[in-house]
Amino acid sequence: MTFSPLVIVSAVLHAYVGWRLLPGLGALPWQMLLGAVLLLSAMLMPLALRGSRLLRQPWADRARWAGLLLMGLFSSLFVLTLLRDVALGGLWLLDAALHGQWQLDWTAWRVQSARLVVLLGLVVTVVGFMNARRTSAVVRVDVPIKGLPAALQGFTVAQISDIHVGPTIRLAYLERIVSKVNSLQADVVAITGDLVDGTVAALATHVAPLATLRSRHGTFFVTGNHEYYSGAAAWIRELRRLGLTVLMNEHVVLYHGIPGAQQGLTAGFMADAQDDSQIMAPLVLAGVTDFGAHHFDEAHRSDPRAALEGAPPAALVRLLLAHQPRSAQAAEEAGFDVQLSGHTHGGQFWPWNLFVRFQQPFTAGLHRLGKLWVYTSRGTGYWGPPKRFGAPSEITLVRLVAA
């Protein structure tokens, strides 16, 4: 949506909330305060989404920060206003059916319900902001694999996803994530897309901490839809420059068993030698481009089957990185055992978590599709409003265990 229609839509939605809430608040100070907030929100929300080019730095960043904060608040106010109208309408119908026997004080109901909407909207927004800005907690997930080779028992993948480095997520935020991931001492680090919201020129400095990620076999990345909004080709070059392996419908074979003798071992992560009699086992780690990448570049069409071509039959475990859970059907048909995805944010905040299921087969957590295990991360950052409510962010430590 271009800027002018966005301004109109924003104005209409804000006008609806003002029309329904302001008369019901009763006291003039409440009305003036909410009216000022709605007016400011109506102006800044479009700037946060599309109008940053209209302002120069640092005012552009400040306007986007304010606009996104207000977007989070307005989202809750809008939904709660709709629910209030439904509730009041239901009470009116019930009272009419009872021929007014309830003798409801409609003025009191309108005032108290309007104030409750404002109060709940503020509480949800403040709590959501605190949840969004904290460093993600580690979620540990065991994935049972039938016939898992002994050498791969306990193989770990630290998954981060949907960080969305951009207007409100910057260098310090990513540095905290990298530090926590490194503390896990995982065998592999996987970044399952939507890393950025902006160009390489604007965000390269803020993404640079990814070069310091440490794991036994290295860091692997697959594109998400937001990479294509931000210039995927340039970001792929930049991430490779930082030392990440970008998997574009392709795979690598990792030999895991005796630390120090494995392919992909990084100089900064040397482990003490174990019993040399331990058998090493190959693991196929594959990655596909985003499910909708072909809409931007036909050469980037997502293809799990192509990602597995040439994989050694001796590799009994095949793990796929795919940004969207929607890749799962093709991944299962291609013969993968595990798929790690993101994209959904777990809905990020109520009530949008209720609608994710209509666009994706899985919203969050570990699920089974045929012979394929699919783990969907709720994301390590957030998109748009700095707000998470009912869908906490996560750094996931996936561990393979024998079934």
N, C-alpha and C positions, 0 to 999 in steps of 0.2 A: 504494500500500500504506500503510495506517495504521500508527501508531507501534507498537502492541503486536505485530502479526504480524511487523513488521520486526525487533523485538527477538528474537523466537523464531527467525526465519530466520537472523539473525546469530549467535545462540548455537549453533545446530545446525552451521552451516558452520565456525565457529571450533572447535567440539568435534571435528569430523572432522579438521581439520588437527592439532590437539593430540594426538588419539588416534594418528594415523599418524606424527607426527614426534617427539613427546616421548620415547617409550620408545627410539627409535632413536638419540637423540643421545648416549646413553651417559653422559657426564660430567654430574654434578649441576649445575654452574654454567650449562652450556648449557641444561639443562632448565628451571632456575629463570628464566633470562633470557627464553627464548622463551615460557614459561608466563605470565610477567608481561605481555609484549607482547600475547599473544593475549587475555588477560583484559581489558586496557585497550582493545584494539581492539574487542572484542565489545561493550563498553559505549559507546564513543564513536562508532562508525560509525552507529548509529541516530540519535544526537543530531545528527550532521553532516547527515543526510539529512532528518529530520523533527522532531527534538526541540528546535530552537532556541528555541521559545516557552516551553520549560520553564525556561530560564535567563535571567537579566537580563544586560544589557551591563555590562562588556565580556566577561563570562564566556561568553556565548553565542558570540561570535565566536571566542574562544580554543578553546572546545570544538569548534567546527566546523573550525577550522584543524587541530587535532590529529586529529580524527576523519577528515578527508579525507586527511591524510598517511598515517594508519594504513590507510585504505582502499586506497591505492595499494600499500602494502607487502603487505597481506593478499591483494589480488588476485593478485599474483605468487606468494606462498606457496601459495595455493590451487591455482593452475594447475600449479605445479611439483610440488606434492604429488600431484596426480592423475597427472602424467607419471611420477613416481617409482613410484607404485603399479603403473602399467601396465608399466614397465620391469622391476620386481621380479617381477611376475606372469609376464612373458615369460621371464625367466631361470629361474624355477621350473619352467615347463612344458618348457623346453628341457633343463634338468637332469634332469627326470623322464623325458623321452624318451630321454635318454642313459644312464638307469639310474644316475645319480649318478657317472658317470665323471669329471665335471669336478672333483668334490670341492671345491665352492665353500665358502668361509668366509662363511656367511650373516650372522653377527654383524658381521663387518667390512663387508660390503656394506650392511647396514642402517644402521650408524653413519655410514659415509662418505657414503652417498647422502643421509641426513637432514641432515648438516652442509652438504653441497653445496647442497641446496635452500635452506637458510637464508642461506648466503653469496650465492648467485645472486639471491635475492629482495632482499637488502639492496643489492647492487651495482646491479641494475636500477632500484630505487627511487631511489637517490641520483643516478644518471645521469639518470633520468627527471625528477627534480625540477629539476636544473640546466637541462635542456633546456626544461622548461615555464616556468621563471621568467625566462629570458633574453628579450630583445626579439627578435621574429621577424626572420629574415633575409628579404631581398627575393628573390623568385623571378621571373625575367623570362620571359615567354611570348609568342612571336609566333604570331598566328592568321592564317593565309593566307585572304584573301577574294577570290574570283573576281570580277572587274569592279569592284574597289575604286576609287572616284574618287580622282584624284590629290590632291585637297585633304584626303582622309582618310588618306593614306599616313602611317603612324607615329602615328596617333591612339592615345592611351594612357589606360588605365583602371587606377587603383590600387584594387585590391580588398582589403578586409579583411572578415573573416567570423568568426563563432563566437568572439567575444571572451569572452563570459560574465562580464561585470562582476558581481561578487557577493561571496561570502564571502571569497575569497582573491585576487581581482583587483580592485584599487582604483584610486584617482586616479593615483598615480605610474606604475603599469603602463600605463594608458591614455595618459598624457602622453607616455611614450616611444614608443608606437605612432604617435601623432599627429605627433610630431616627425619620425619617419622617413618617414611618408607625405608630409608637406609637403616634405621634401627631394627627393622624386621629381619635383616640379613636373608632375604629371599633368594631363591634360585633364579628367578626371572622377575623382571618388572614389566608389566603390560599396561600400556596407556590405550584405552579403547575409545578414542575419538573425542570430538568437541573440546579440544584443548584451548582454542582461542576464539575470540570475537574481535577481530581487527587484523590489520595488515602486519606483515613482517616489519616494515619500517616503523610502525608505531609501537610494536610489542616485543621486538626481539630482545631487548634488555630485560624485560620482565619474564621471559621464558627461559633465559639463560641458565637458571639453576638446574634445569633438567640434565645438563651436562654432568652434574655431580651425583646423579643417581648411581647407586652401587648395588650389584647383585652378582651372583656366580656366573650367569650366562649372558647378562646384558639387559638392555632396555629395548622393548619392541613397541611399535606404534602402528595403529591403523586409523584411517581418516574417518571423521564423523561429518554429518551434514554441515556443521558450522565451519569446518575447514574450507568447504566449497563456497560458502558465503564470503570467506575472508581471503581467497586466493590460494587454493590448495597446492598448486605447483610450486609457488614460492615457499610455502610452509614446509613442503616435503623436502625441498633443498635445504632449508634452514635447519630442520630437525636432523637431517643426515649430517650436516656440518657439526652439529652438537654431539654427534656420536651415537644417535639413536638409530636402530634398524627399522625402517619403514617397510611394512609388508603390504604389497599391492597385488592381491590375488596370487600369493606365492607363499612358500614355506621355507623354514630352516630345519635342520635335524640337529638336535642337541643330544650329546652323549653324556649320560649322567650316571655317576656311581662313585668313583674315587675322586674326591676333590683334588684339584691340582693337575689332573690328567685329562680333564674334560675340555672339549671344544667350547670356545666362547668364554673361557675364564678371564676375568678382568684383573689387571695388575693390582688394583686397589682392594681386592677381596680374596686374599689367599687364605685357605683353610688348612688346618693340620691334616697330614696324611692319615688315612684310615688303613685298615687291613687290605693289602694289595690283592687278596684273594676275592674281594668283593667284585661281583660281575657288573660291568657297565651295560647300560641299556639305552637304546635310542628312543627319543621322543620327538614327534613331529609337532612343531609349533608353526601354525599357519595364520595368515591374516588376510582379510578381504577389505576392499574399499567399502565406503558407506553404501547402504542398500539403495539409496537414490542418487548415487554419484553420476550415473549415466545421463541424468537430466542436465548436468553441467559439462560433462566430457564423456562421450561414448566410449572412449578408450579406457575409462575407469569403471566400466560396468562391473558390479559386484558378482563374483563367480566362485563360490566355495569349491566346486569341482575342479576348476582350473588351479586353485590354490593347493590342491592335493596331488596334482599331476607329478609323477616321478618320485613320489614318496616311497621309501624302502619298505617292502612288505614286512621286514623284521621289526619295524617300529609298531609296537602293539598299542601305543597310546597316541591319539591324534587330537590335538587341542587347537581350537580356532578362536581367533580374536575377531569379533564382528561388532561394529558399533551398535547396530539396531537388533533387538531380539527377533525382528521379522526375518532375519537371515537363517533362523533355526531350521525351518523346513528343508531348505536346500542343503544346509549343513548336515542334517541327519541323513538325507538321501545320498550325500557324497561319502558318508562313512566316518564322520567325526564322532569322537566320544564325548567331548566337552566343548561348550561354546561359552566364552566370556563376553558379555555385552554391557551396554550402559544406555544412554539416550533418554530414558524415561524420567530420570531424576526421582523415581518413586512417586511422581506427581508433584514434588517439591513442597507444595502446601495445599491444605484443604480449601476447596473441594475438588481441585483439579486432579488429585490422585484417583478420584472416582471415575474419571473419563479416559485415563490412559489405556485401559483395557479395550477400548473401542478402536484404538489405533495400533496397539502392539499386543502380541500374544501373552506377554508376561510384563508385569509392572515392576517387580523387585523380588530378589531372593532366588533360591535354587528350585528348579522345576525339571520335570522329565518330559521329553518329547520322543516317543519311540525308544530308540537305544541311546539317544543323546541327552546328556545333562546340560541344562542351560542355566547359567548364573547371570542375573541382571543386577548390576550395581545401581544404587540410588544416586550415584555421582559423588564426586569429591569436592565440587564447588557448587555453583548455582548459576542459573541464567536469569538475566533481567533483574527483578527486584531482589535485594539482599534479604531473602526471607525463606525460611524453611519451617514448616509447622506440620507435624505428623509424618514427616518423611526425612529423617536425619541423614546428613551426608555420611560418606564412609570411605575409608581405605580398606580394601578387602584383601585378606590373606587367604588364598585358596590353597588347600592342601590335598594332594592325591593320596587316597588310602585304598587298601585292598578291600573289595566288597566281600 
